[in-house]
Each structure stands twice: as structure tokens, then as C-alpha cells.
Amino acid sequence: MNVEHLIDGWEAAWSSKDPAAFTPVCAQRVHYEDPTTPEPLEDLEALVAHAERLWAAFPDARLERTGERLFNERFLAAPSKLLGTHRAPLAGLPPTNRFVVVHCILYAEVAHGRLLRVRAFFDLYNAATQLGVLPAHGTLGERALLVLRGFGLRAGRGGE
């Protein structure tokens, strides 16, 4: 399978809300992780369950290409963005009805024309600020959170 088609298929699978769409692009024993998975997911069934949780919370979720994809015979990196509106509970967070755009990089190992190991990198803090769960960078709320976490206030930031 052409790597461009493989990544197009990955993005289409996340956007389609069709669990079967992962089958042509992922190995049955696909290893997947991202900042929201407490431990790596170890097979296609676990990946699909993860996607279904996202689809339930963000029914309009879609994954879109944002730039040049890099690849060789075995590994690939692909920039994209996940877009969607938070309409239902997710991991104990009630719906915020906020639209979010989360930029991410997919880094994957390919074997026999399918994704074998996949890791998605994205800024979970930024996603949480878009949802209104955490304060935005540089705000008084962020500084207060840092003080509570034991980091103190740093001189030279925020007009100090």
C-alpha cells in the first residue's frame, strides 16, 4: 500500500465514525498511544474502542492533513489536526459545547503495508484550555495553578 494512501486511510477512519475503516490501514496487533491513553493500546479492538469514545463525545470529529508527510520504508510522520465540538461527556468531563482544533503529529511504524505502531503527539494542555477546563497560558489563572502545584511565581513573566 502507498504510504500516502495509508495515512489518508488513517485520517478517513477517524473522520468516518466507522470502526471497520481502521481494518485496511492497521495491523490486527496495532500498538497505539496518545496523551489521553493512560497505557498503550495493544490491538485493533482497543483502538476502535478509543475512537468510539472520541466519536461519542465529539460527534462531528474529523482528522485533516495539515502539511508534508515524511516517510521511508519503515517509518512515517504526518502532521494533522483534529477538529470537533464537545457534545457529550468524556472521561467524566461534561459536554462543554466548545469547538476545538488540536494539532497533532502522527509517528508510526509500517509493516506489510499497515500501521503497526502508532503514536500521536499533541498538546493536551492546549486542548484542555480550548475546552475551558484549564486556564490559558500566560493568564493569572495559569499562574495561580502553578502556585498550587508548587512551582511558585517566576520573575520576569506576566509583567512582574
N, C-alpha and C positions, 0 to 999 in steps of 0.2 A: 504494500500500500504506500502511496506517495505521502510523505510527511505532511505536506500542506493539507492534503485531504484528511489525514489523521487528526490534525488539530482542528480543521473545520468541523469534522465529525464530533470531536470533543465539545466544542463550543455549541454546536447544534443540539447535542444531547442535553446539556444543561439548560438550554433555552426551550427545548421541546416539551418538557414535562412528561416525556415518555421513557419509562425505565428501560425499555428494550433498546433504546437508542445508544446506550453505552456498550452493548454487546459487540457490535462490529469494530469498536475502537479500543476496547480494553481487554487485557488478558483476564481469564477467569480468576486468577490469583493476583489481581492488581493490588498493589500496595499504594494507599493514598493517605496524604495528610495535608492539613492546612491549619491556620491558627485557631480554628474553632473545634478541631478534633483533639480531645484530651490524649488520645493514643492513636497511632496509625491504624487505619482501616485495612484489613488484610484480604479482602476478596470483593468481587463484583457485587455480591448481595449487600455487603456493608456499605459500599459506595452508593448504591442505589437508595438504601435507607437514608443515608445522609442527604442525598439530593432531594428525596421526598420531603424531608423535614424543611429544607430550604423552600421548596415549592409551596408547601402548605403555608408558610409564614409570608412568603413573597410570591403571590400567585402570578405576578407579571414579570418575574425574574427572567433575565436574559444575559448571556455572556457574549461580548462582542470583541472582536480583534481591535487592537489599538496601535500596532506597529509591526516592525520587521521581525520575523521569526528566524531564529538561529538554530541550525541543526547539523549533525554529522551522521555517520552510520548508526550511532547508538544512542545519542542524547539530543534533546531539543529544549529550547527555551522560547516561550511565546508570551508576549505581553497582551493583556486583555483587560476588560472592565466588566464588572458585574453590576447590573442596574436593576432596581426593583423598588416596589413600595411595600413597606412592612404592614401587612393587613391582618395577621393572626399571631397568636403567641408563639414565641420561640425561646426555648431553654428558660422558661419562667418569666421572660420579658413580655409584658402585654403589648398588643399592637400599638405602634406609635403613629401609624398612617403617614410616615415620612418616606419620601423618595430618597434613595441613597445611590451613590455611584462609588464603587470600590474598585480601584485599580489594582491589578494583580499580575504576577509573573508566574507562569507555569513552568516548572522544570521537570523533565521526565526522561525516563529510560525507555527505549523502544526495543522490543524483541519480537521477531517473527511478524512484523507489521502491525503490532498492537502496543498500547501503552502498558508497560509492566510496573514501573514505579513512577508515581506522580506526586509532586509536592507543589502546592500552591502557596505563594508568598503574597501577603497583603497586610496593610496597616489596620490591625483590629481596633486600635485606639481611635483612628480616624473614622472607622465605620461606627463606633460607639458614639462619637461626638455628633455624627450626622443623624443618628437615631435619637439624640438628646439624652443619652444615658450617662455620658461623661462630659465634663467641661472642655471647651475648645482650647487648643494650645495658646499660651500667652495671656489667658484671662485670669482674673482674680480667683475664679473657681478652681482653675488648674493649680494655681499656687497654693490655695488652701488644701487641696487634695494632697499635694506633695508634702506639706507640713504635717498633715495627718499621717502620711505614710512614713514620716521620719526623715525626709530629705531636707527640711528647712528651706528657708528662702535664700536664694543666691543673689549676691550683689551684682549690679550691672544689668539686671533683667527687669523689664516692665517698668522702666522709669525710676528704678531705685538708685 
